[in-house]
């Protein structure tokens, strides 16, 4: 767990928008088809990987409990995207997680391996872990028949040690440990975490979540996506 937290503390300092900022795997070319017949192509040489969590095993040796090979991280489940869309495809973002408090949706998170999810610290600050649950593979929160969801309780909450100082959103990040491992399948996959020290400032990201679609509006029942510029903080 320590290595996971150390890695995340170095690379993530962003504000949660009832969802997550998606960074596509930088070791491949991603081409997006645009309505106006433009094309956006991003190429980078790097090595984004699913997070592996080391914990002490018997005899003081370390054992990897969340390696999840041969799963792939950070790949959306479709090959062509139409820019300007609002609702996502069902399970298009297979790492997207809905956090529930007393069985009511209140925040978004991202699956980073088969035992941990990443969210904003303000989503769990002051909340009782016994009342929080994580729901996976959901799309339309208004119906229980569209997808077969998986629910896990929260075993531990790890907030950034420097969160809460000042009036800004610096260090607004937390890792939640699930009470049971998840079965990683074609529909359920982790998001990639970027390499330590890598800057994506100037790139375009995708914000995903059940947040409001307009100012002061209600949260959406169906999973939404929107393109946003990535800025350094």
Secondary structure, DSSP 4 states (H G I P E B T S, - for coil): -HHHHHHHHHH------SEEEE---TTS-EEEE-TTS-EEEE------B----EEE-GGG-EEES---TT---S--S-S---TT--BPPTTSSTTEEEEEETTEEEEEEEE-SSSEEEE-GGGTTT--GGGEEEEES--BTT-SSSS--EEEEEEEEEE-TTTTSSSS-TT--EEEEESS-----SS--PPPBPPTT---TTSEEEEEES-BSSTTPPBPSB-EEEEEE----
